Amino acid sequence: MSATVTICIPTYRSEDFIARTVECARSQTYPDLRILISVDPAGDGTEQACHRVAREDARVEVVVQPERLGWSGNANAVLALVKSEYFFLYFHDDIIEPTYVETLLAALQQRPEAASVHCDLVEFGLVETTRPANAYEGTTLRRLVEFMMTQGGTTLRSLVRKSKVGETLRFPRLHGDSHWTAYVFHLTLLAAGPALAVHQPLYRRWQREGSLTRSEKWLADDLEEVVRILKDGADRCLALLDEHLFDPAELRTARYCLRLFLMTFLCRQQLRLGDLRPVDSGELSPLLEAGGVADLPEVLDAEAKAWVTDAERKLAGFQDTIDRERAKSGGVSA
């Protein structure tokens, strides 16, 4: 069917709540919608629940995958079916307010150069908090650096303009299919164009037991696995930087910020796992720039430099903690 906006719902083991999710989509005040559900098979009643909803509304289409794709593969499967100019990922246990599409679409249509728009995100259930939206503006370099250094906003749940992202907005299939694939998705989206922010709580994320982000596979359980995932992630991110940054000074700066981003994540995982063995950024990729913000070319404004300086400070703090803990244990990892 032809529609202005496609709501993309990848789902798996959701028979108990998918009807509520789809009802929120059907209740949007903006009616020109295609509601596309991709069911990753699990042998439960999810497929039947989706078909029951589809019989009530011609805008709802259900695609059942012939074999298990995993979360990123299933998300990519539904993204590949988008034909409309605007679309967004709507995760199968979340809730959107009735004015979500109308409000975000109006904001995006006012800024033809923008690639996406997102809103404040309310988390409920096991976690009760609100995460404010964050606008990513300016040059491609500045948008990428801001995300790597601050990770503000909730851009994974953005309304997206297809003519800006083309067919490139996909989750890469990294080793382990863990959450690092979402970081590459974020950077791909921000490289495509500015990301707008609407400061209204129009999207609600359900933090529940049994969700993907609380599953054992979401974070690797040993350091070797973490390093392998980060190697894959580094390769994808470096390729993205090469594709979008043509000035050598900007590329060098972005590679240094990517190094900070990756190594900070690595240090956090080392402390979580209690595995304190030394890991150099060269193990992730020899292309990751070392040095410091003082050595970078003059391609960042003062605010962006401050983000980088703060990220350097945080990474140094993590590395000092690891060094102290390693010394206490006589250099042996837990």
SERO-4910 file (N, C-alpha, C, O; in steps of 0.05 Angstrom, whole numbers):
BEGIN
 pado doro    nc1    nc2    nc3   cac1   cac2   cac3    cc1    cc2    cc3    oc1    oc2    oc3
  Met    A     17    -24      0      0      0      0     17     25      0     40     24      9
  Ser    A      6     47    -10     20     73    -10     14     88     15    -10     91     22
  Ala    A     34    100     27     30    115     52     53    135     55     74    131     43
  Thr    A     49    156     70     69    176     75     90    166     95    114    171     92
  Val    A     81    151    115     98    143    137     95    113    141     72    102    141
  Thr    A    117     99    144    117     70    151    126     66    180    147     76    188
  Ile    A    110     53    195    117     45    223    128     17    221    114     -2    214
  Cys    A    154     14    228    168    -12    226    169    -26    253    182    -15    271
  Ile    A    156    -48    256    155    -62    281    168    -90    278    155   -109    269
  Pro    A    194    -93    286    206   -120    287    197   -133    313    199   -120    334
  Thr    A    189   -158    312    179   -170    337    187   -199    340    193   -213    320
  Tyr    A    188   -208    365    197   -235    372    186   -241    400    191   -226    419
  Arg    A    172   -263    402    161   -272    428    145   -249    442    152   -241    464
  Ser    A    126   -239    428    111   -216    438     81   -220    440     65   -201    440
  Glu    A     72   -245    440     43   -251    439     28   -238    462      4   -232    459
  Asp    A     41   -233    485     27   -221    508     23   -191    506      6   -180    521
  Phe    A     38   -178    489     36   -148    489     36   -135    461     33   -111    459
  Ile    A     39   -151    440     41   -139    413     15   -124    405     16   -105    391
  Ala    A     -8   -134    415    -33   -121    408    -34    -92    418    -43    -74    405
  Arg    A    -24    -88    442    -22    -61    453     -4    -43    437    -11    -20    431
  Thr    A     19    -54    429     38    -39    413     25    -30    387     27     -6    379
  Val    A     12    -48    373      0    -42    347    -23    -23    350    -28     -6    333
  Glu    A    -38    -26    372    -61     -7    376    -51     21    379    -64     40    370
  Cys    A    -28     26    392    -17     53    393    -10     63    365    -14     87    360
  Ala    A      0     46    348      5     54    320    -20     60    305    -21     80    291
  Arg    A    -40     44    309    -66     48    295    -80     73    305    -96     85    290
  Ser    A    -74     82    329    -88    105    342    -75    132    336    -83    152    347
  Gln    A    -55    132    318    -42    157    311    -61    178    299    -78    171    283
  Thr    A    -58    203    307    -75    224    295    -68    229    266    -84    241    252
  Tyr    A    -44    222    258    -37    224    229    -44    197    217    -32    176    224
  Pro    A    -63    196    198    -74    170    189    -60    157    166    -64    133    162
  Asp    A    -44    172    150    -33    161    126     -9    143    132     14    151    127
  Leu    A    -14    119    142      6    102    153      6     75    140    -15     65    130
  Arg    A     29     63    139     32     34    134     45     23    159     66     32    167
  Ile    A     32      3    172     43     -9    196     53    -36    189     37    -55    184
  Leu    A     79    -39    189     92    -63    178    105    -78    201    123    -68    215
  Ile    A     96   -103    205    106   -120    226    122   -143    214    112   -157    197
  Ser    A    146   -147    224    163   -170    216    166   -188    240    177   -181    261
  Val    A    155   -213    238    156   -232    260    180   -250    257    182   -265    237
  Asp    A    197   -250    276    219   -269    277    208   -294    291    200   -292    314
  Pro    A    208   -317    278    194   -340    289    206   -351    315    230   -352    319
  Ala    A    187   -358    333    196   -369    359    179   -393    368    184   -404    389
  Gly    A    160   -401    351    143   -423    359    122   -417    379    110   -435    391
  Asp    A    117   -391    385     96   -383    404     73   -372    389     69   -377    365
  Gly    A     56   -356    402     32   -345    390     35   -318    378     15   -305    372
  Thr    A     60   -308    375     63   -281    364     52   -277    336     38   -258    331
  Glu    A     57   -296    319     47   -294    291     17   -292    291      6   -275    277
  Gln    A      3   -309    306    -26   -309    307    -37   -283    318    -57   -272    308
  Ala    A    -24   -272    339    -32   -247    351    -30   -224    331    -47   -207    330
  Cys    A     -8   -224    315     -4   -203    295    -25   -205    273    -36   -185    264
  His    A    -31   -229    264    -51   -232    243    -79   -224    253    -95   -213    237
  Arg    A    -85   -229    278   -111   -220    289   -114   -190    287   -135   -180    279
  Val    A    -93   -176    294    -94   -146    293    -96   -137    264   -110   -119    257
  Ala    A    -81   -151    246    -81   -143    218   -108   -145    205   -115   -130    187
  Arg    A   -124   -165    214   -151   -168    203   -169   -145    209   -190   -141    196
  Glu    A   -162   -129    230   -179   -107    238   -172    -81    224   -188    -62    226
  Asp    A   -149    -80    210   -140    -54    199   -124    -60    174   -103    -73    175
  Ala    A   -133    -50    151   -119    -56    126    -91    -43    124    -75    -50    107
  Arg    A    -86    -24    142    -59    -11    142    -38    -29    154    -14    -23    151
  Val    A    -46    -50    168    -27    -68    182    -20    -91    163    -38   -105    153
  Glu    A      6    -95    159     16   -117    143     35   -134    160     51   -123    175
  Val    A     33   -160    158     49   -178    174     66   -195    155     56   -207    137
  Val    A     92   -195    161    111   -212    146    124   -231    167    135   -222    187
  Val    A    122   -257    162    134   -277    179    159   -287    166    158   -298    144
  Gln    A    181   -284    180    207   -293    169    208   -324    169    199   -337    188
  Pro    A    219   -335    148    220   -365    146    239   -378    167    236   -401    173
  Glu    A    258   -362    176    277   -373    196    286   -350    214    283   -327    208
  Arg    A    297   -358    238    305   -338    258    327   -320    247    347   -330    238
  Leu    A    323   -294    249    342   -275    239    358   -261    262    380   -251    257
  Gly    A    348   -262    286    360   -246    307    350   -218    307    338   -209    287
  Trp    A    355   -203    328    342   -177    331    351   -157    309    334   -143    297
  Ser    A    377   -156    302    385   -136    282    377   -145    254    370   -129    237
  Gly    A    378   -171    249    370   -182    223    340   -177    218    332   -170    196
  Asn    A    324   -181    239    295   -176    236    289   -146    232    272   -139    216
  Ala    A    303   -129    246    300   -100    242    307    -93    214    293    -77    201
  Asn    A    329   -104    204    337    -98    176    317   -108    156    312    -96    135
  Ala    A    304   -131    162    285   -142    144    261   -124    140    251   -121    118
  Val    A    252   -112    162    229    -93    160    238    -67    148    222    -55    133
  Leu    A    262    -57    154    272    -33    141    274    -36    111    269    -17     96
  Ala    A    281    -60    102    284    -64     73    258    -63     58    258    -60     33
  Leu    A    236    -64     71    209    -63     59    197    -36     58    175    -32     47
  Val    A    211    -16     69    201     11     69    201     23     41    222     23     27
  Lys    A    178     35     33    176     48      7    169     78     11    173     94     -8
  Ser    A    160     86     34    152    113     39    176    131     44    198    122     49
  Glu    A    171    158     42    192    177     47    199    179     76    222    186     82
  Tyr    A    181    172     94    186    174    123    180    147    136    162    133    128
  Phe    A    197    141    156    193    115    170    206    117    198    223    134    203
  Phe    A    199     98    215    213     96    241    210     68    252    191     54    246
  Leu    A    230     60    267    230     35    282    214     39    308    219     57    323
  Tyr    A    195     21    312    178     21    335    181     -7    348    170    -26    338
  Phe    A    195     -8    370    202    -34    382    178    -46    395    161    -32    407
  His    A    177    -73    394    152    -87    398    139    -85    426    116    -93    429
  Asp    A    154    -76    446    142    -74    472    140    -44    482    136    -39    505
  Asp    A    143    -26    464    143      3    471    115     14    466     97      1    456
  Ile    A    112     40    472     87     54    470     92     82    457    111     95    465
  Ile    A     76     89    438     78    116    427     52    131    432     30    119    431
  Glu    A     54    157    438     31    173    443     16    178    416     29    177    395
  Pro    A    -10    184    417    -25    187    392    -15    208    373    -18    206    349
  Thr    A     -1    229    383      9    250    366     38    247    358     50    265    347
  Tyr    A     49    223    363     78    219    357     84    225    328    101    242    322
  Val    A     70    212    310     76    215    281     70    244    272     87    256    259
  Glu    A     47    254    279     39    281    270     59    302    279     66    320    264
  Thr    A     68    300    304     86    321    315    114    319    303    125    339    294
  Leu    A    125    295    301    152    292    290    153    297    261    172    308    250
  Leu    A    132    289    246    131    293    217    130    323    211    144    332    193
  Ala    A    115    338    226    113    367    222    141    380    226    148    398    211
  Ala    A    155    371    247    182    382    253    201    376    230    217    393    222
  Leu    A    200    352    220    219    343    199    213    357    173    231    364    158
  Gln    A    187    361    167    180    374    141    188    403    141    190    415    119
  Gln    A    191    415    164    199    443    165    229    446    160    239    468    155
  Arg    A    244    424    162    273    425    158    281    405    136    289    383    143
  Pro    A    280    413    111    285    393     89    313    382     89    318    361     77
  Glu    A    332    396    102    360    386    102    364    365    124    385    352    123
  Ala    A    345    362    142    349    344    164    343    315    156    326    310    138
  Ala    A    357    296    168    353    268    161    334    254    181    321    234    174
  Ser    A    331    265    205    315    251    225    306    271    247    315    293    249
  Val    A    287    261    263    278    276    286    269    256    308    257    235    302
  His    A    276    262    333    267    245    355    257    262    378    261    286    378
  Cys    A    244    249    397    231    263    419    243    254    446    260    235    446
  Asp    A    234    266    467    241    256    494    230    228    497    209    221    487
  Leu    A    246    212    511    238    184    515    233    179    545    250    184    562
  Val    A    210    168    551    202    161    578    207    131    582    197    115    566
  Glu    A    222    123    602    226     95    609    209     88    632    207    103    652
  Phe    A    195     66    630    177     57    652    180     27    657    192     13    641
  Gly    A    170     18    679    173    -10    687    195    -12    708    193     -1    730
  Leu    A    216    -27    702    237    -32    720    254     -6    725    268     -4    745
  Val    A    253     12    705    267     37    707    247     60    702    232     58    683
  Glu    A    247     80    719    229    103    715    246    128    711    257    139    730
  Thr    A    248    138    687    264    162    681    255    173    654    241    160    639
  Thr    A    264    197    649    259    210    623    286    218    611    302    231    624
  Arg    A    291    210    586    315    216    572    309    238    551    295    232    532
  Pro    A    320    262    554    313    283    536    325    279    508    347    268    505
  Ala    A    311    289    488    321    289    461    345    308    459    347    326    475
  Asn    A    362    302    439    385    319    435    389    325    405    390    306    390
  Ala    A    390    350    398    393    357    370    422    355    362    440    363    376
  Tyr    A    427    343    339    454    341    327    454    357    301    442    350    281
  Glu    A    468    380    303    468    399    281    496    404    271    515    392    281
  Gly    A    499    422    252    526    430    243    537    410    222    522    396    209
  Thr    A    563    410    219    576    393    199    574    364    206    568    356    229
  Thr    A    580    347    186    580    318    191    599    311    213    593    295    231
  Leu    A    623    323    213    643    317    234    632    324    261    635    308    280
  Arg    A    620    347    264    611    356    290    589    338    300    589    331    324
  Arg    A    571    329    283    549    311    291    561    285    301    552    274    322
  Leu    A    580    274    286    592    248    294    608    250    320    606    233    337
  Val    A    623    272    322    639    276    347    621    280    371    626    268    392
  Glu    A    599    295    367    581    299    390    569    273    400    567    268    424
  Phe    A    561    255    381    550    230    390    571    213    404    566    202    425
  Met    A    595    210    392    615    193    404    624    203    431    631    187    449
  Met    A    624    230    435    634    241    460    612    244    481    618    244    505
  Thr    A    587    246    473    565    251    492    543    231    493    531    226    514
  Gln    A    537    219    470    515    199    467    489    209    479    475    195    493
  Gly    A    483    234    472    458    245    481    434    237    463    439    228    441
  Gly    A    410    241    473    387    236    457    380    207    454    393    190    466
  Thr    A    360    202    438    349    174    434    344    170    405    322    163    397
  Thr    A    365    173    389    362    174    360    354    147    348    346    146    325
  Leu    A    357    125    363    349     99    352    319     99    346    310     84    329
  Arg    A    304    115    360    275    116    357    267    142    342    249    156    350
  Ser    A    281    147    321    276    172    305    257    166    282    255    144    271
  Leu    A    242    187    275    228    188    249    249    197    229    262    217    232
  Val    A    251    181    207    273    184    188    263    192    161    242    182    152
  Arg    A    278    208    146    272    216    119    288    197    100    313    199    100
  Lys    A    274    181     85    288    161     69    306    173     47    327    162     41
  Ser    A    298    195     36    314    207     14    341    216     24    359    220      8
  Lys    A    344    219     50    370    227     62    388    202     68    412    203     64
  Val    A    375    181     77    391    158     85    393    137     63    410    119     65
  Gly    A    375    138     43    375    118     22    371     90     33    354     85     50
  Glu    A    387     71     23    385     43     32    407     36     51    412     13     56
  Thr    A    421     57     62    445     51     78    439     48    108    456     38    123
  Leu    A    415     55    116    409     55    145    401     26    153    378     19    152
  Arg    A    421     11    161    417    -16    170    434    -22    194    453     -7    200
  Phe    A    427    -42    209    444    -52    231    464    -71    220    457    -91    207
  Pro    A    490    -66    224    510    -84    214    510   -110    230    504   -110    254
  Arg    A    515   -132    217    516   -158    230    544   -162    242    561   -174    230
  Leu    A    547   -152    266    573   -155    280    573   -181    295    553   -194    300
  His    A    597   -190    302    600   -214    317    584   -213    343    586   -193    358
  Gly    A    568   -233    348    552   -234    372    525   -220    371    509   -224    389
  Asp    A    520   -204    350    495   -190    348    487   -175    373    464   -176    382
  Ser    A    507   -162    385    503   -148    411    495   -119    406    491   -111    383
  His    A    494   -104    428    484    -77    426    503    -58    412    495    -35    405
  Trp    A    528    -66    407    546    -47    393    537    -42    364    544    -22    353
  Thr    A    521    -61    353    511    -56    326    493    -31    326    491    -18    305
  Ala    A    480    -25    348    463     -1    349    480     25    348    471     45    336
  Tyr    A    504     24    359    521     48    357    528     54    328    529     78    320
  Val    A    534     34    312    540     38    284    515     50    270    518     67    253
  Phe    A    492     40    277    467     51    266    464     80    273    457     96    255
  His    A    469     88    298    468    116    306    486    133    288    477    154    278
  Leu    A    511    125    285    530    141    270    522    143    241    526    163    228
  Thr    A    512    121    229    502    121    202    480    141    198    480    156    178
  Leu    A    462    142    217    439    161    216    449    190    217    440    207    202
  Leu    A    468    195    236    477    222    240    495    231    217    496    255    211
  Ala    A    509    213    204    525    220    180    507    229    157    516    244    140
  Ala    A    482    220    157    464    226    134    454    254    135    446    265    114
  Gly    A    453    266    159    443    294    160    436    301    189    437    284    207
  Pro    A    429    326    194    422    335    221    399    319    233    381    309    219
  Ala    A    401    315    259    380    301    274    366    322    292    379    334    310
  Leu    A    340    326    288    325    346    303    315    334    329    313    310    333
  Ala    A    309    352    348    298    343    374    272    357    380    269    381    377
  Val    A    252    341    387    226    352    396    224    346    426    224    322    434
  His    A    222    366    442    222    362    471    194    358    482    183    374    496
  Gln    A    183    335    473    158    325    483    160    296    489    173    282    473
  Pro    A    149    285    511    152    257    517    131    240    502    111    232    513
  Leu    A    137    235    476    118    221    459    124    191    455    108    177    444
  Tyr    A    147    182    465    155    154    462    161    143    490    175    155    505
  Arg    A    149    119    495    153    106    521    166     79    517    156     62    503
  Arg    A    188     74    531    203     49    529    198     32    554    202     42    576
  Trp    A    189      8    550    183    -10    572    208    -25    580    218    -42    565
  Gln    A    217    -20    604    240    -34    615    228    -58    631    217    -54    653
  Arg    A    232    -82    621    219   -105    633    239   -129    634    258   -130    618
  Glu    A    234   -147    652    249   -172    652    242   -187    627    219   -189    618
  Gly    A    263   -199    615    259   -214    591    263   -198    565    263   -210    543
  Ser    A    267   -172    567    272   -156    543    300   -161    533    317   -172    547
  Leu    A    305   -154    508    330   -159    495    353   -146    510    374   -158    515
  Thr    A    349   -121    519    371   -106    531    377   -116    559    397   -108    571
  Arg    A    360   -134    570    366   -146    596    373   -176    593    374   -190    613
  Ser    A    377   -184    568    384   -212    564    414   -216    567    429   -197    566
  Glu    A    423   -241    570    451   -247    574    467   -241    549    491   -234    551
  Lys    A    455   -243    525    471   -238    501    475   -209    494    491   -203    476
  Trp    A    461   -191    509    464   -163    501    492   -152    507    501   -135    492
  Leu    A    505   -161    528    532   -154    534    549   -180    535    541   -199    547
  Ala    A    572   -179    521    589   -203    521    598   -210    549    602   -192    566
  Asp    A    603   -236    554    610   -245    581    639   -252    584    647   -262    605
  Asp    A    656   -245    565    685   -248    569    699   -227    552    689   -218    531
  Leu    A    723   -220    560    738   -198    547    745   -204    518    743   -186    501
  Glu    A    752   -229    512    759   -235    485    735   -230    466    739   -221    444
  Glu    A    711   -236    476    687   -231    460    683   -201    456    676   -192    434
  Val    A    687   -186    477    684   -157    476    703   -146    455    695   -130    438
  Val    A    728   -154    456    749   -144    437    741   -152    408    744   -136    390
  Arg    A    731   -176    404    723   -184    377    700   -167    367    700   -159    343
  Ile    A    681   -162    384    658   -145    376    668   -117    369    660   -105    349
  Leu    A    686   -106    385    696    -79    381    713    -77    356    714    -57    342
  Lys    A    727    -99    349    742    -99    324    723    -97    300    728    -81    282
  Asp    A    702   -112    301    681   -110    280    670    -82    279    666    -71    257
  Gly    A    663    -72    302    651    -45    304    670    -24    294    662     -5    280
  Ala    A    696    -26    301    716     -7    292    718     -7    261    719     14    249
  Asp    A    718    -30    249    720    -32    220    696    -18    207    700     -3    187
  Arg    A    672    -23    217    648    -11    205    649     19    209    642     34    190
  Cys    A    656     28    232    656     57    238    678     71    221    673     93    211
  Leu    A    701     59    219    722     71    203    714     74    174    720     93    160
  Ala    A    701     53    164    691     54    136    671     76    133    670     90    112
  Leu    A    654     80    153    634    102    152    648    129    151    640    147    136
  Leu    A    668    132    168    683    158    168    696    163    141    695    185    131
  Asp    A    708    143    130    721    146    103    700    154     82    707    169     63
  Glu    A    676    144     85    655    149     65    645    178     66    637    189     46
  His    A    645    189     91    631    215     94    650    239    100    641    262     98
  Leu    A    675    233    107    693    255    113    716    255     93    731    236     90
  Phe    A    718    277     78    737    278     55    762    295     62    782    294     48
  Asp    A    760    312     82    782    328     91    800    312    109    791    301    129
  Pro    A    826    310    103    844    293    120    845    302    149    847    285    167
  Ala    A    843    328    154    843    337    182    818    328    196    819    321    220
  Glu    A    795    329    183    770    320    196    771    290    200    762    280    221
  Leu    A    782    275    181    783    246    184    801    238    207    795    220    222
  Arg    A    824    252    210    842    246    232    828    252    259    831    236    278
  Thr    A    814    274    260    800    281    285    778    260    292    776    252    315
  Ala    A    763    252    272    742    233    276    753    206    285    742    192    302
  Arg    A    776    198    274    788    172    282    798    173    311    796    154    325
  Tyr    A    808    197    319    816    199    347    792    198    365    793    185    386
  Cys    A    770    211    358    746    210    375    735    182    375    725    173    396
  Leu    A    736    167    353    727    140    353    744    123    372    734    105    386
  Arg    A    770    128    373    788    114    391    779    119    420    777    100    436
  Leu    A    773    144    428    763    149    454    737    135    460    733    123    482
  Phe    A    719    135    441    693    122    443    696     92    448    684     81    467
  Leu    A    712     79    432    716     50    434    731     42    460    723     24    474
  Met    A    752     57    466    768     49    489    753     55    516    757     40    535
  Thr    A    737     75    516    720     80    540    701     57    544    697     47    567
  Phe    A    688     49    523    670     26    525    685      1    534    676    -14    551
  Leu    A    709     -3    523    725    -27    530    732    -26    560    729    -47    573
  Cys    A    740     -3    570    747     -1    598    723     -7    616    726    -21    636
  Arg    A    700      3    609    676     -3    625    671    -33    626    663    -44    647
  Gln    A    674    -46    603    670    -75    602    691    -91    618    685   -111    631
  Gln    A    716    -81    617    736    -94    633    730    -93    663    733   -113    677
  Leu    A    721    -70    672    714    -67    701    689    -84    707    688    -95    729
  Arg    A    670    -85    689    646   -102    693    654   -131    696    643   -146    713
  Leu    A    672   -140    679    680   -168    677    702   -176    697    706   -199    703
  Gly    A    716   -156    707    738   -161    725    762   -172    711    780   -184    723
  Asp    A    764   -168    684    787   -177    668    803   -152    662    795   -136    645
  Leu    A    826   -149    675    841   -124    674    866   -126    657    884   -109    659
  Arg    A    868   -146    640    892   -148    623    894   -124    604    874   -113    596
  Pro    A    919   -116    598    922    -92    581    912    -98    552    918   -119    541
  Val    A    897    -79    541    888    -80    514    893    -53    501    883    -33    510
  Asp    A    909    -53    479    915    -28    466    896    -23    443    885    -42    431
  Ser    A    891      2    436    872      8    414    881     -3    388    865     -8    370
  Gly    A    907     -8    385    918    -20    360    907    -48    356    906    -58    333
  Glu    A    898    -62    378    886    -88    375    859    -87    362    850   -106    350
  Leu    A    846    -64    364    820    -60    352    823    -51    323    809    -62    305
  Ser    A    842    -33    318    848    -25    290    873     -8    290    876     10    307
  Pro    A    892    -13    272    916      4    270    909     32    260    926     50    261
  Leu    A    885     36    250    877     62    239    867     82    260    862    105    255
  Leu    A    863     72    285    853     90    306    875    109    314    897    100    322
  Glu    A    869    134    312    889    155    318    894    157    348    875    160    364
  Ala    A    919    157    356    926    163    384    933    192    386    929    207    368
  Gly    A    944    201    409    951    228    413    933    242    433    928    230    454
  Gly    A    924    266    428    907    280    446    894    304    432    901    311    410
  Val    A    874    316    446    859    338    434    878    361    427    873    375    407
  Ala    A    899    365    442    918    387    436    933    383    410    942    402    398
  Asp    A    935    358    401    949    352    377    931    352    352    941    349    330
  Leu    A    905    355    356    886    353    333    887    379    316    893    400    326
  Pro    A    880    375    291    877    399    273    855    417    283    837    409    298
  Glu    A    855    442    275    835    462    283    810    459    267    803    476    250
  Val    A    795    437    271    771    433    256    746    431    274    724    427    264
  Leu    A    750    434    300    728    433    319    725    459    332    744    473    338
  Asp    A    700    467    338    695    491    353    700    486    383    707    464    391
  Ala    A    698    507    399    706    506    427    689    485    442    699    471    459
  Glu    A    663    485    436    645    466    450    652    437    444    654    420    462
  Ala    A    658    431    419    665    404    411    692    396    423    695    373    432
  Lys    A    711    415    424    736    409    437    732    402    467    746    385    478
  Ala    A    713    416    479    708    411    508    697    383    511    703    369    531
  Trp    A    680    374    493    670    346    494    693    326    493    694    307    508
  Val    A    712    332    474    734    313    471    752    313    496    760    292    505
  Thr    A    757    337    507    774    339    531    761    324    554    774    310    569
  Asp    A    734    327    557    720    312    578    722    282    574    725    267    593
  Ala    A    719    273    549    721    245    543    749    234    549    752    212    559
  Glu    A    770    250    543    797    242    550    800    238    580    812    219    589
  Arg    A    788    257    595    790    256    624    776    231    635    787    217    653
  Lys    A    753    225    624    739    201    633    754    175    627    755    157    643
  Leu    A    765    174    603    780    150    595    804    147    613    810    125    622
  Ala    A    818    169    618    842    167    636    834    158    663    849    142    676
  Gly    A    810    166    673    801    157    699    796    127    700    803    113    719
  Phe    A    783    117    679    778     88    677    805     73    676    808     52    689
  Gln    A    823     83    660    849     69    657    865     69    683    878     50    690
  Asp    A    863     91    698    876     92    724    864     72    744    878     58    758
  Thr    A    838     70    743    824     50    760    832     22    754    837      6    771
  Ile    A    834     16    728    843    -11    719    871    -16    728    878    -38    737
  Asp    A    889      4    725    917      0    733    919     -5    763    934    -22    771
  Arg    A    903      9    779    904      5    808    894    -23    815    906    -36    832
  Glu    A    872    -31    803    860    -57    809    879    -79    800    882   -100    814
  Arg    A    892    -75    777    911    -95    768    935    -98    787    944   -120    793
  Ala    A    944    -74    798    967    -75    816    959    -89    842    975   -104    854
  Lys    A    934    -85    851    925    -98    876    925   -128    873    930   -143    892
  Ser    A    918   -138    849    916   -166    844    942   -178    835    943   -202    827
  Gly    A    964   -162    836    990   -172    827    992   -176    798   1008   -192    788
  Gly    A    975   -161    783    976   -163    753    960   -185    742    962   -190    718
  Val    A    945   -199    759    929   -222    749    900   -214    747    889   -203    767
  Ser    A    887   -219    725    858   -213    722    841   -231    739    848   -254    745
  Ala    A    818   -220    746    799   -236    762    787   -258    745    770   -274    755
***
